[in-house]
Amino acid sequence: MGRIMKSGKVVVVLSGRYAGRKAIIVKNNDDGSNDRPYGHALVAGIDRYPLKITKNMGRKLVRKRTRIKSFVRVLNYNHVMPTRYTVDIAFDKVIVNKDALKDLKGRRRARYEIKKKLEERHKMGKNRWFFQKLRF
């Protein structure tokens, strides 16, 4: 059987603070590591989704409503559900990695990098399903 959890795969977070949010796997670790002896992945996702815009909204309001709040987290495979979708966003591996999450400055920098890339992709109009709030 092939591996499902690959980088670029869209997953839905099932538990915790970001339950119900969509995320992208940045780096997967199927066999675990010394500090986490279970299958886990570094995921980057959307905490606050962009809102709907209409043609008669002004430029300022459109800019405000298309803002995205992002998160970055290391999650156990048991707490994420893979979807059939993939998103090909290349995150900077130097900025977005497990070591960056250990200190506050690195975490903020990683979140900002993710936010920038996601907003850029949303503005292009690609991967529309990823940028819509999951209704459940």
Accessible surface in RSA format (square Angstrom, percent):
REM  Atomic radii and reference values for relative SASA: ProtOr
REM  Chains: A
REM  Algorithm: Lee & Richards
REM  Probe-radius: 1.40
REM  Slices: 20
REM RES _ NUM      All-atoms   Total-Side   Main-Chain    Non-polar    All polar
REM                ABS   REL    ABS   REL    ABS   REL    ABS   REL    ABS   REL
RES MET A   1   223.01 115.5 132.19  87.5  90.82 216.2 109.67  93.2 113.33 150.1
RES GLY A   2    60.13  74.1   0.00   N/A  60.13  74.1  40.72 111.7  19.41  43.5
RES ARG A   3   168.57  70.8 148.72  75.8  19.86  47.3  43.62  59.6 124.96  75.7
RES ILE A   4    83.98  47.8  74.43  55.4   9.55  23.0  78.49  56.5   5.49  14.9
RES MET A   5    21.62  11.2  20.66  13.7   0.96   2.3  20.66  17.6   0.96   1.3
RES LYS A   6   122.75  59.9 121.90  74.8   0.85   2.0  67.28  60.6  55.47  59.1
RES SER A   7    68.73  58.1  46.21  61.7  22.52  51.9  11.48  24.4  57.25  80.2
RES GLY A   8    14.79  18.2   0.00   N/A  14.79  18.2  13.33  36.6   1.45   3.3
RES LYS A   9    33.46  16.3  33.12  20.3   0.34   0.8   7.95   7.2  25.51  27.2
RES VAL A  10     0.11   0.1   0.11   0.1   0.00   0.0   0.11   0.1   0.00   0.0
RES VAL A  11     0.00   0.0   0.00   0.0   0.00   0.0   0.00   0.0   0.00   0.0
RES VAL A  12     7.89   5.2   7.89   7.1   0.00   0.0   7.89   6.9   0.00   0.0
RES VAL A  13     1.61   1.1   1.22   1.1   0.38   0.9   1.22   1.1   0.38   1.0
RES LEU A  14    90.61  50.5  66.19  47.4  24.43  61.4  68.21  47.9  22.40  60.3
RES SER A  15    50.33  42.5  42.29  56.4   8.04  18.5  40.39  86.0   9.94  13.9
RES GLY A  16    62.18  76.7   0.00   N/A  62.18  76.7  40.97 112.4  21.22  47.5
RES ARG A  17   176.47  74.1 140.92  71.8  35.55  84.7  55.46  75.8 121.01  73.3
RES TYR A  18    26.04  12.2  25.31  14.4   0.73   1.9   5.71   4.3  20.33  25.1
RES ALA A  19    38.72  35.6  29.30  45.2   9.41  21.4  29.30  41.3   9.41  24.9
RES GLY A  20    10.75  13.3   0.00   N/A  10.75  13.3   4.83  13.3   5.92  13.3
RES ARG A  21    65.25  27.4  65.25  33.3   0.00   0.0   1.76   2.4  63.49  38.5
RES LYS A  22     1.89   0.9   1.89   1.2   0.00   0.0   0.00   0.0   1.89   2.0
RES ALA A  23     0.00   0.0   0.00   0.0   0.00   0.0   0.00   0.0   0.00   0.0
RES ILE A  24     1.84   1.0   1.84   1.4   0.00   0.0   1.84   1.3   0.00   0.0
RES ILE A  25     1.22   0.7   0.04   0.0   1.19   2.9   0.04   0.0   1.19   3.2
RES VAL A  26     4.19   2.8   0.42   0.4   3.77   9.1   3.25   2.8   0.94   2.5
RES LYS A  27   121.27  59.2 117.64  72.2   3.63   8.6  78.76  70.9  42.51  45.3
RES ASN A  28    37.38  25.8  27.57  26.6   9.81  23.6   0.00   0.0  37.38  36.1
RES ASN A  29    40.78  28.1  36.61  35.4   4.17  10.1   9.41  22.7  31.37  30.3
RES ASP A  30    48.96  34.3  27.55  27.4  21.40  50.6  23.70  55.8  25.26  25.2
RES ASP A  31   138.54  97.0 106.33 105.8  32.21  76.2  36.73  86.4 101.81 101.5
RES GLY A  32    16.38  20.2   0.00   N/A  16.38  20.2   1.28   3.5  15.10  33.8
RES SER A  33    38.48  32.5  21.08  28.1  17.40  40.1  33.66  71.7   4.82   6.8
RES ASN A  34   160.51 110.7 128.17 123.9  32.34  77.9  37.99  91.4 122.52 118.4
RES ASP A  35   104.25  73.0  71.03  70.7  33.22  78.5  49.37 116.2  54.88  54.7
RES ARG A  36    75.51  31.7  75.49  38.5   0.03   0.1   7.12   9.7  68.40  41.5
RES PRO A  37   108.73  79.2  79.71  72.7  29.02 105.5  82.99  68.5  25.74 160.0
RES TYR A  38    85.52  39.9  77.98  44.4   7.54  19.6  64.29  48.3  21.24  26.2
RES GLY A  39    15.51  19.1   0.00   N/A  15.51  19.1   4.27  11.7  11.25  25.2
RES HIS A  40     0.76   0.4   0.76   0.5   0.00   0.0   0.76   0.8   0.00   0.0
RES ALA A  41     0.89   0.8   0.46   0.7   0.43   1.0   0.89   1.3   0.00   0.0
RES LEU A  42     3.43   1.9   2.51   1.8   0.92   2.3   2.51   1.8   0.92   2.5
RES VAL A  43     0.08   0.1   0.08   0.1   0.00   0.0   0.08   0.1   0.00   0.0
RES ALA A  44     0.16   0.1   0.00   0.0   0.16   0.4   0.00   0.0   0.16   0.4
RES GLY A  45     0.00   0.0   0.00   N/A   0.00   0.0   0.00   0.0   0.00   0.0
RES ILE A  46     0.00   0.0   0.00   0.0   0.00   0.0   0.00   0.0   0.00   0.0
RES ASP A  47    20.95  14.7  16.96  16.9   3.99   9.4   1.08   2.5  19.87  19.8
RES ARG A  48   142.62  59.9 140.16  71.5   2.46   5.9  59.51  81.3  83.11  50.4
RES TYR A  49    17.81   8.3  10.80   6.1   7.01  18.2  10.80   8.1   7.01   8.6
RES PRO A  50    17.07  12.4   1.59   1.4  15.48  56.3   1.82   1.5  15.25  94.8
RES LEU A  51   106.27  59.2  96.94  69.4   9.33  23.5  99.77  70.1   6.50  17.5
RES LYS A  52   165.19  80.6 148.77  91.3  16.43  39.1 101.09  91.0  64.11  68.3
RES ILE A  53    74.02  42.1  56.97  42.4  17.05  41.1  56.97  41.0  17.05  46.3
RES THR A  54    64.41  45.8  52.24  53.0  12.17  29.0  56.52  75.9   7.89  11.9
RES LYS A  55   209.85 102.4 167.93 103.0  41.92  99.8 123.46 111.1  86.39  92.0
RES ASN A  56   135.24  93.3  98.51  95.2  36.73  88.4  40.20  96.8  95.03  91.9
RES MET A  57    49.68  25.7  31.00  20.5  18.69  44.5  34.78  29.6  14.91  19.8
RES GLY A  58    45.80  56.5   0.00   N/A  45.80  56.5  37.82 103.8   7.97  17.9
RES ARG A  59   205.37  86.2 190.49  97.1  14.88  35.4  70.95  97.0 134.42  81.5
RES LYS A  60   165.02  80.5 160.83  98.7   4.19  10.0 103.96  93.6  61.06  65.0
RES LEU A  61    79.55  44.3  76.03  54.4   3.53   8.9  78.31  55.0   1.25   3.4
RES VAL A  62    41.76  27.5  41.76  37.8   0.00   0.0  41.76  36.3   0.00   0.0
RES ARG A  63   143.55  60.3 138.57  70.6   4.98  11.8  65.12  89.0  78.43  47.5
RES LYS A  64   132.79  64.8 123.38  75.7   9.42  22.4  66.42  59.8  66.37  70.7
RES ARG A  65    65.70  27.6  62.50  31.9   3.20   7.6   6.64   9.1  59.05  35.8
RES THR A  66    29.71  21.1  27.10  27.5   2.61   6.2  15.19  20.4  14.52  22.0
RES ARG A  67   131.12  55.1 125.29  63.9   5.82  13.9  33.83  46.2  97.29  59.0
RES ILE A  68     1.24   0.7   0.00   0.0   1.24   3.0   0.73   0.5   0.51   1.4
RES LYS A  69    72.13  35.2  69.08  42.4   3.04   7.2  35.95  32.4  36.18  38.5
RES SER A  70     5.46   4.6   1.44   1.9   4.02   9.3   0.00   0.0   5.46   7.7
RES PHE A  71     2.43   1.2   2.43   1.5   0.00   0.0   2.43   1.5   0.00   0.0
RES VAL A  72     3.68   2.4   0.20   0.2   3.48   8.4   0.20   0.2   3.48   9.4
RES ARG A  73    92.75  38.9  92.02  46.9   0.73   1.7  10.41  14.2  82.34  49.9
RES VAL A  74    19.72  13.0   5.37   4.9  14.35  34.6   5.37   4.7  14.35  38.9
RES LEU A  75    22.99  12.8  21.66  15.5   1.34   3.4  22.72  16.0   0.27   0.7
RES ASN A  76    33.73  23.3  28.78  27.8   4.95  11.9   5.11  12.3  28.62  27.7
RES TYR A  77    43.02  20.1  36.60  20.8   6.42  16.7  36.67  27.6   6.36   7.8
RES ASN A  78   116.74  80.5  93.45  90.3  23.29  56.1  22.62  54.4  94.11  91.0
RES HIS A  79    77.52  42.4  77.29  53.7   0.24   0.6  42.85  44.2  34.67  40.3
RES VAL A  80     7.87   5.2   0.82   0.7   7.05  17.0   0.82   0.7   7.05  19.1
RES MET A  81    95.12  49.3  93.96  62.2   1.16   2.8  58.70  49.9  36.43  48.3
RES PRO A  82    45.68  33.3  30.24  27.6  15.44  56.1  30.31  25.0  15.38  95.6
RES THR A  83    24.67  17.5  12.67  12.8  11.99  28.6  21.79  29.3   2.88   4.4
RES ARG A  84   198.75  83.5 164.98  84.1  33.77  80.4  73.35 100.2 125.41  76.0
RES TYR A  85    73.78  34.4  72.06  41.0   1.72   4.5  56.71  42.6  17.07  21.0
RES THR A  86    88.99  63.3  73.09  74.1  15.90  37.9  40.32  54.2  48.67  73.6
RES VAL A  87     2.75   1.8   1.39   1.3   1.35   3.3   1.70   1.5   1.05   2.8
RES ASP A  88   119.37  83.6  96.51  96.1  22.86  54.1  52.57 123.7  66.81  66.6
RES ILE A  89    21.58  12.3   4.91   3.7  16.67  40.2   6.88   5.0  14.70  39.9
RES ALA A  90    83.84  77.1  67.00 103.4  16.84  38.3  75.83 106.8   8.02  21.2
RES PHE A  91    13.79   6.9   4.02   2.5   9.76  25.4   4.32   2.6   9.47  27.1
RES ASP A  92    57.12  40.0  49.26  49.0   7.86  18.6  18.83  44.3  38.28  38.2
RES LYS A  93   115.98  56.6 109.11  66.9   6.87  16.4  92.19  83.0  23.79  25.3
RES VAL A  94   123.47  81.2 108.30  98.0  15.17  36.6 112.44  97.7  11.03  29.9
RES ILE A  95    25.44  14.5  21.14  15.7   4.30  10.4  24.79  17.9   0.64   1.7
RES VAL A  96     1.41   0.9   0.02   0.0   1.40   3.4   0.18   0.2   1.23   3.3
RES ASN A  97    44.01  30.4  42.91  41.5   1.11   2.7  19.61  47.2  24.40  23.6
RES LYS A  98    58.15  28.4  52.21  32.0   5.94  14.2  45.57  41.0  12.58  13.4
RES ASP A  99    95.57  66.9  88.93  88.5   6.64  15.7  27.94  65.8  67.63  67.4
RES ALA A 100    15.25  14.0   7.84  12.1   7.41  16.9  14.96  21.1   0.29   0.8
RES LEU A 101    18.65  10.4  12.85   9.2   5.80  14.6  12.97   9.1   5.69  15.3
RES LYS A 102   162.02  79.0 122.70  75.3  39.33  93.6  88.30  79.5  73.73  78.5
RES ASP A 103    76.06  53.3  70.24  69.9   5.82  13.8  44.60 105.0  31.47  31.4
RES LEU A 104   113.12  63.0 102.40  73.3  10.72  26.9 104.74  73.6   8.38  22.5
RES LYS A 105   169.92  82.9 163.57 100.4   6.35  15.1 109.34  98.4  60.58  64.5
RES GLY A 106    15.37  19.0   0.00   N/A  15.37  19.0  14.79  40.6   0.58   1.3
RES ARG A 107    79.12  33.2  79.12  40.3   0.00   0.0  17.12  23.4  62.00  37.6
RES ARG A 108   146.21  61.4 140.91  71.8   5.30  12.6  43.64  59.6 102.57  62.2
RES ARG A 109   150.34  63.1 143.46  73.1   6.88  16.4  48.92  66.9 101.41  61.5
RES ALA A 110     0.02   0.0   0.02   0.0   0.00   0.0   0.02   0.0   0.00   0.0
RES ARG A 111    90.43  38.0  89.94  45.9   0.48   1.1  13.09  17.9  77.33  46.9
RES TYR A 112   130.58  61.0 127.10  72.3   3.48   9.1  91.13  68.5  39.45  48.6
RES GLU A 113    18.48  10.6  18.26  13.8   0.22   0.5   1.82   3.5  16.66  13.6
RES ILE A 114     0.00   0.0   0.00   0.0   0.00   0.0   0.00   0.0   0.00   0.0
RES LYS A 115    59.97  29.3  59.97  36.8   0.00   0.0  39.50  35.6  20.47  21.8
RES LYS A 116   104.93  51.2 100.70  61.8   4.23  10.1  58.34  52.5  46.59  49.6
RES LYS A 117    61.34  29.9  58.24  35.7   3.11   7.4  19.28  17.4  42.06  44.8
RES LEU A 118     0.20   0.1   0.20   0.1   0.00   0.0   0.20   0.1   0.00   0.0
RES GLU A 119    46.28  26.6  43.28  32.7   3.00   7.1  16.76  32.4  29.52  24.1
RES GLU A 120   104.25  59.9  96.68  73.1   7.57  18.0  35.20  68.1  69.05  56.4
RES ARG A 121    31.73  13.3  31.41  16.0   0.32   0.8   1.51   2.1  30.22  18.3
RES HIS A 122    49.07  26.8  41.32  28.7   7.75  19.8  18.81  19.4  30.26  35.2
RES LYS A 123   179.24  87.4 148.59  91.2  30.65  73.0  98.53  88.7  80.71  86.0
RES MET A 124   106.58  55.2  69.47  46.0  37.11  88.4  64.01  54.4  42.57  56.4
RES GLY A 125    43.38  53.5   0.00   N/A  43.38  53.5  27.87  76.5  15.51  34.7
RES LYS A 126   123.01  60.0 117.29  72.0   5.72  13.6  69.36  62.4  53.65  57.2
RES ASN A 127    50.62  34.9  28.95  28.0  21.67  52.2  13.25  31.9  37.37  36.1
RES ARG A 128   177.54  74.5 169.24  86.3   8.30  19.8  52.02  71.1 125.52  76.1
RES TRP A 129    76.66  30.8  71.28  34.5   5.38  12.6  51.67  27.6  24.99  40.5
RES PHE A 130     2.72   1.4   2.02   1.3   0.70   1.8   2.02   1.2   0.70   2.0
RES PHE A 131     9.01   4.5   4.30   2.7   4.72  12.3   4.30   2.6   4.72  13.5
RES GLN A 132   101.33  56.7  97.50  71.3   3.83   9.1  34.94  74.4  66.39  50.4
RES LYS A 133   118.05  57.6 103.81  63.7  14.25  33.9  49.64  44.7  68.41  72.9
RES LEU A 134    52.43  29.2  43.04  30.8   9.39  23.6  44.24  31.1   8.19  22.0
RES ARG A 135   198.41  83.3 170.97  87.2  27.44  65.3  74.64 102.0 123.77  75.0
RES PHE A 136   197.85  99.0 120.24  74.5  77.60 201.9 157.30  95.4  40.55 116.1
END  Absolute sums over single chains surface
CHAIN  1 A     9245.8       7679.5       1566.3       4682.7       4563.1
END  Absolute sums over all chains
TOTAL          9245.8       7679.5       1566.3       4682.7       4563.1
